[in-house]
Amino acid sequence: MLTLPKAITFDCYGTLIDWESAIQQFFAESLDSKGFGNVDPLTLQAEWEEIQFLYIQDQYRPYRQVLRDTLRMAFDNYHIPTNDEECNQFANSMGSWKPFPDTRDAILELQKLVKVALITNTDDAIIAETERSIGVKFDEIITAEQAGAYKPSHKGFLLARERLGLDISEIWHAGFGFKYDIVPATALGYTTVWVNRQGEVRPVDVKETFLVGDMRTLVYLVKGIAASP
């Protein structure tokens, strides 16, 4: 029997914030300005994301440094020139990336029933900008800076559990990033929600508990469980 959780922890970028559109726009504008129109921004983004996934597992570095370093590495792989100014611009833009249209209302609706927390692969300063951009106040925010490690490390999940004062059975974890979120949360025993906004193919042989396409559907799911006798 399904029971209502006491809290839902969320990934932020890609789940609540339209990470992909912001990155693709930045890459497209950079490529156009340098005459690299033959390079597909989507392909470049996929390359950058893979570089970042491996880079953050090496050792903890501040996230703005991660953004600067991985942008340069991805561009170098395509022989696209860049400089410190552009790398800093990319790193400093993250806090202004926009939420999905359903994000704010969904969080406010969920907070009527459960605590809503973030476990995010960023730092305290960036997420503070993002929280203001969304226009909500999260019940807890756990950053990679606080945990000293980036997901898929378990450290952020364990810190969130400690802060919330809840057992794993009382928490759901929801996220778009399958490797970053669903895989480690499943390993830890969480009920998981894959917020698969882009209709991606499941990348590894791990099964989420629930699959939704957006935050609005997740609200319907939680409300339905809350209304069940």
Solvent accessible surface area in square Angstrom, and as a share of the most:
residue,aa,sasa,rsa
1,M,199,0.89
2,L,96,0.48
3,T,94,0.55
4,L,62,0.31
5,P,6,0.03
6,K,116,0.49
7,A,0,0.00
8,I,0,0.00
9,T,1,0.01
10,F,0,0.00
11,D,13,0.07
12,C,0,0.00
13,Y,19,0.07
14,G,3,0.03
15,T,0,0.00
16,L,0,0.00
17,I,0,0.00
18,D,33,0.17
19,W,27,0.09
20,E,27,0.12
21,S,60,0.39
22,A,19,0.14
23,I,0,0.00
24,Q,45,0.20
25,Q,111,0.49
26,F,27,0.11
27,F,0,0.00
28,A,31,0.24
29,E,102,0.46
30,S,8,0.05
31,L,2,0.01
32,D,104,0.54
33,S,92,0.59
34,K,61,0.26
35,G,66,0.63
36,F,50,0.21
37,G,62,0.60
38,N,137,0.70
39,V,17,0.10
40,D,67,0.35
41,P,36,0.22
42,L,103,0.51
43,T,65,0.38
44,L,0,0.00
45,Q,8,0.03
46,A,62,0.48
47,E,55,0.25
48,W,0,0.00
49,E,50,0.22
50,E,84,0.37
51,I,23,0.12
52,Q,6,0.03
53,F,27,0.11
54,L,111,0.55
55,Y,37,0.14
56,I,8,0.04
57,Q,94,0.42
58,D,96,0.50
59,Q,106,0.47
60,Y,73,0.28
61,R,35,0.13
62,P,73,0.46
63,Y,3,0.01
64,R,59,0.21
65,Q,59,0.26
66,V,1,0.01
67,L,0,0.00
68,R,80,0.29
69,D,44,0.23
70,T,0,0.00
71,L,0,0.00
72,R,82,0.30
73,M,79,0.35
74,A,0,0.00
75,F,0,0.00
76,D,81,0.42
77,N,85,0.44
78,Y,67,0.25
79,H,155,0.69
80,I,2,0.01
81,P,81,0.51
82,T,29,0.17
83,N,82,0.42
84,D,96,0.50
85,E,136,0.61
86,E,23,0.10
87,C,2,0.01
88,N,58,0.30
89,Q,109,0.48
90,F,0,0.00
91,A,1,0.01
92,N,86,0.44
93,S,26,0.17
94,M,2,0.01
95,G,4,0.04
96,S,66,0.42
97,W,17,0.06
98,K,139,0.59
99,P,37,0.23
100,F,24,0.10
101,P,136,0.85
102,D,13,0.07
103,T,0,0.00
104,R,113,0.41
105,D,93,0.48
106,A,5,0.04
107,I,0,0.00
108,L,65,0.32
109,E,48,0.21
110,L,1,0.00
111,Q,53,0.24
112,K,147,0.62
113,L,69,0.34
114,V,10,0.06
115,K,101,0.43
116,V,0,0.00
117,A,0,0.00
118,L,1,0.00
119,I,4,0.02
120,T,2,0.01
121,N,24,0.12
122,T,1,0.00
123,D,15,0.08
124,D,59,0.30
125,A,57,0.44
126,I,1,0.00
127,I,6,0.03
128,A,37,0.28
129,E,55,0.25
130,T,1,0.01
131,E,22,0.10
132,R,172,0.63
133,S,44,0.29
134,I,4,0.02
135,G,39,0.38
136,V,15,0.08
137,K,156,0.66
138,F,10,0.04
139,D,65,0.34
140,E,50,0.22
141,I,33,0.17
142,I,0,0.00
143,T,2,0.01
144,A,2,0.02
145,E,80,0.36
146,Q,71,0.31
147,A,19,0.15
148,G,36,0.34
149,A,20,0.15
150,Y,6,0.02
151,K,6,0.03
152,P,29,0.18
153,S,36,0.23
154,H,71,0.31
155,K,114,0.48
156,G,5,0.05
157,F,0,0.00
158,L,86,0.43
159,L,37,0.18
160,A,1,0.01
161,R,83,0.30
162,E,133,0.60
163,R,99,0.36
164,L,14,0.07
165,G,65,0.63
166,L,33,0.16
167,D,76,0.40
168,I,30,0.15
169,S,92,0.60
170,E,47,0.21
171,I,2,0.01
172,W,9,0.03
173,H,0,0.00
174,A,0,0.00
175,G,0,0.00
176,F,20,0.08
177,G,14,0.14
178,F,10,0.04
179,K,70,0.30
180,Y,43,0.16
181,D,1,0.00
182,I,0,0.00
183,V,47,0.27
184,P,3,0.02
185,A,0,0.00
186,T,52,0.30
187,A,75,0.58
188,L,36,0.18
189,G,53,0.51
190,Y,13,0.05
191,T,40,0.24
192,T,2,0.01
193,V,0,0.00
194,W,5,0.02
195,V,0,0.00
196,N,16,0.08
197,R,46,0.17
198,Q,84,0.37
199,G,62,0.59
200,E,84,0.38
201,V,132,0.76
202,R,83,0.30
203,P,72,0.46
204,V,62,0.35
205,D,149,0.77
206,V,37,0.22
207,K,138,0.59
208,E,5,0.02
209,T,73,0.42
210,F,34,0.14
211,L,99,0.49
212,V,11,0.06
213,G,42,0.41
214,D,38,0.20
215,M,0,0.00
216,R,123,0.45
217,T,57,0.33
218,L,0,0.00
219,V,10,0.06
220,Y,142,0.54
221,L,44,0.22
222,V,0,0.00
223,K,84,0.36
224,G,40,0.39
225,I,16,0.08
226,A,41,0.32
227,A,86,0.66
228,S,60,0.39
229,P,154,0.97
